[in-house]
């Protein structure tokens, strides 16, 4: 009799949980234009959320400010649990850490649903550029041009950190909508180089118009076998290594799923359960693996701890130095 009651209780709880979202519409926000890495992950994820909730999931692209405009909107949104965002966590951490103008969100207040994936960043050179190697990048007398979306979008700020670490005279040109457009700018020869995630680098370099030359980490990427780390291919002193290690550590926050502060706890827990079940499904992992989109899920509590650590990692002098390099130095 007790076993029957337990089964009945959990069956009723599951039904109530499913009823939270059945026949509703969930908006899955992406802070970049269609066609980039964040958009691709979201469009893989959306039908799986639909199947597990009974909701209709609409992927909504809201490009602007390197993903920060959309994150502000989600932070300020209606706390009904019907809006979630696949956010650029490393760009968001950097923007909050540096108190970038226009940032209204506080990552420490946002309900975290989990980190879907994190990948190292990769330097790619345009086949149309006179620069063909890391040696060329470091020794050229001409200013190196880089593309990016916003100053803290994970693309432009990586270029700034690389330039500072290696002593490169650089000019960063922003305003492109995400990694895809930034990559296309390099393909067209508008700039010499671009930094993207490893997964996006695989896609953008497939035609040979972009050449991956270095992984911005101490370990190589399985997605790009044969591409050395920046530590293997360039001479870095202690100060230079500090910039690369800082950027790599923040990059580990990765592609993180968040929702609006004040969302009812039962909805947050249901979304966490749904995302956790999806990333544990071998069929989902096979789908993403076939698309060369790695999944290395991190539980919500671990992401919260990562946010707390990264946002408290620098002293005041270091924050001021990073702020100058990332927001000012390479935009003259």
N, C-alpha and C positions, 0 to 999 in steps of 0.2 A: 504493500500500500504506500509506504514511504517513497519507494522508487517511482511509483506512478505519479505521486504528488510532485516530486522533483522534476520529472520529465514534463509534467503539465506546466510547472512554474517557468522553466526555461523556454518551453515552447511559446508560452504567452509573452515572455520577455522579448524573445526574438521577433514575434509578430508586432509588438509595440514598437520595437526598434525600427523594423522595416517601414512601419506606418509613418515614421517621422518624415520620410522623403518620397514615399510613393506618390506618383502623379504630380510631383512638384517640379520646378525647374531650378537647376543648380547652374550658376554661372562660374566657369573656370577661367579666370583672368590670366592673360599673358601680357607682360609689359613690353612686348616687342612685336614687330610686324610678323606676318605669316611667312613661313619658310625657314626660319632659324631653328636653333636647337631647342629653345624653350617651347616654341610652338609645336615642334615635332613630338616632344615628350607629352605635352598636354593632349594632343590629338590621339596619341596611343592610349592615354589614360582614360579619356572621357567615356568611351563605350564600356569599359570595365566598371566604371562607377555606375553607369546606367544600369548594367545588369545586376549589380549588387544592391541597389537602392530602389529601383523602380522609378527613378526620376529621369527627366530629360536633362542632359548635360550639354550646355552650350559653351564652346570655347570662344572667348571674346578677346581679340587683340586690341590692346590699348597702348600703342607705342608712344614714347616720349620720355626724355630725361634719363635714358638708360634704365628704364623700368621703374624709376622712382615715382613718377607721376601716378601710375596705376597703383603702386603700393600705398601711396597717400590716400587714394580713393577707397581702397579696400579697408584701410585702417579707419577711415571716417564713415564707412558705409553702415547700412542697416544691420544690426547684430542679430540677424535671423538665421544664420547658418546656411543660407542659400547662395552665398558668394565665397569662393575660395580662390586662392591665387598660387600659381606655381611661380615663386619669386626667385629672383637672382639674389640669393642670400649673401654671397660674398660682396656684391656691389652695395647691398643694403647695409651690411655691417660697416663697410668703409664709409658710406655716406653719413651714417649715424655717428660713427666714431669721430669723424672730422667736422660734425655739425654743419653739414652742407646747407646752404641757403635753400629754403623751400621744403626741407624735410620735416614732415609733421608726424610721421610714424615713430613708434617706439617698439622695437623688436621684442623687448623684454615684456611688453604688455600684450603681444599678439598670440592667440592660441596657435600652437604649432601642431601640425598633423603628421609631420615626419619629413626627413630629407630623402628625396627620391634618388638623387645621384650627385656625385661630386667627381670632377675630373680635373687633372692639372691643365694649365694653360699652355699654349704652344705658339712660338713665334713662327710666322710664315712670311716668306719673301715673295714679292711679285716677280713672275717670270719676265715681265716687261721692265723691271728695274735694272739698273747697272749693278746692283748688289746681288751677289749670287751665293753668299756664304756668311756665316757668323763673323769670320775674319773681315770680310768686306764691310759688314755692318759696323764693326768696332773701329776700323782704320780709315774709313772714308773721310775726306775733308769736307764734303758737302753735307748740309743738314739732311737728316733722314726724316722722311715724311711717313706718318702713321695715320690710320683711320680709326674712328670710334664713334660711338653714339653720344653718350654723355660722359662727363669727366670721371664719374665713378661707376661706370657700367660694367666693369670687369674686362673691358677691351682697352679703352683709353688709359685707365689707371694702371693696367698691366704694362702698357707701353711706357708710361712715365716711370714706373719702378725699374723696368729694364734699362731705360736710358740713364737713370741715375746710378744704377748698379754698375754699368759698364762705361760711364762717362761719355755717352753718345750725345752729340749735338742734334737734338730732335725737334720736330714740329709736329704736334698732334692736331689733326683736323677732325672735328666732331660734327655731329648733325646727321650722321647716317642712322638708319633705323635698324639697329641690331647687328648681329654678327653676319648675317647674309649680305646686307647692303655694304657693311664695312669690308667684307671679303670681296665683293664685286668691285668696289672702288680700287682695291689692290690689283685685281685681275685686269681692270681697264688701264692700269698704270697711273691712276690719279695719285697714288701714294706708293711708297716702297715696300711697306710692311704692315702687317696686322697681327694682333694676338687674339686667338679664340680658344675655346675649350677644345680638348683633344677630340671629342666626338664630332664637333662641328668642323674641325680641321680635316678629319678623314673625308667628310663630304666635300668640302670646298677645294681640297687639293686633288681630287680624283682625276680631273682633266689635265693636270700639269700646269695650270696657270698660276697656281700658288705652290710654293715649295716649303714644307715644314723643315725647320733647321734646328730647333731646340725646344725641349720641354722645360717649363719653368718650375722645376722641382728637383729634389735630390735623387728621385727614382724615375726611371723611364716609364712611359705609358704602354700598356699592353695593346692599346688601340693603334699605336704607331711604332711597330717594331722597327728597330734600326735608326730611329731618330734619337740622337743623344740628348742628355740633359744639358742645361746651360752650364752646369758645373764641369761637365766633361769637355765642352767645346769652347769655353771662354775662360779667361783668367780673372778670377774674382778675389779681391782682397776681403778682409773681414767686414768692412763697411758695405761692400758690394753684396756679399753673401747675406748680410742682414736684410737688405731690401728684397731679395728673392725669397728668403725664408719667411719674411713677413707676408708677402703676397701669397705664397703657397699655403701658409697656415689659414689665412682668411678664405682662400679658395675652397678649403675643405668644408666650409658651410654649405656650398653647392646649391643645387636646385631644391628649394625648400617649399613645402606646402603650408600655407597659413590661412587663417580666416580672421574675421573682424572681432576686435575686443568686445566683450559683453555678450558674445554668442552663448545661448543657454548650454550649460554643461552637458546635458544629455545629447545635444546635437554635436558638440565637439567630440564627445566620446564615440558617437556613432560614426562620424567621419574618420576618426582615428582607426576604428575597427575596420571600416571598409578599406582604407588605404593599406593597413597592415595585412589584411586578407589578400588583397590584390598582389602586393609585392612578394607574397609567399606562394603565389600560384605559379607552378612551372610553365604553364602555357603563356602567361604574361611575360615571364622572364625569357622564354624562347622567342616570343614576338619581338621584344626589345633587342635581344641579342642578334636576331636576323637583320634588324635595322641598324645595327652597330650603335645602339644607344645603351650604354652600360647602366645597370641599376646596382647601387650599393646603399641600400636603405639604412637609415639611422632613425631609431625610435625617437618620439617627440621629446622625452625627458633628456635624452642625450643631446639633442639639438639645442634645447634650452640651456644646458650646461655649456655647450660650445659657444652660444651667443654670449653668455655671461663672461666666459673666459676671453674671447676675442675683443669684446667691447671694453674690457678692463686691462688690456695687454700693454698699453703704452703709457708712459708718463707724460706730463704736460709738454716738456721740451720735445719729445719724440712726436707727439701729436702735431705740434707746430711745424716741425720739419717735414712730416709726411703731408700735411696740409699744403705747404708751399710747393712741394714737388708735384703732387697729384693735381692740385687745383690751379696752379699759377705758372710754374717755371717753364713748361713746354708749350705754352699757348701764345707766346709773344709773336 
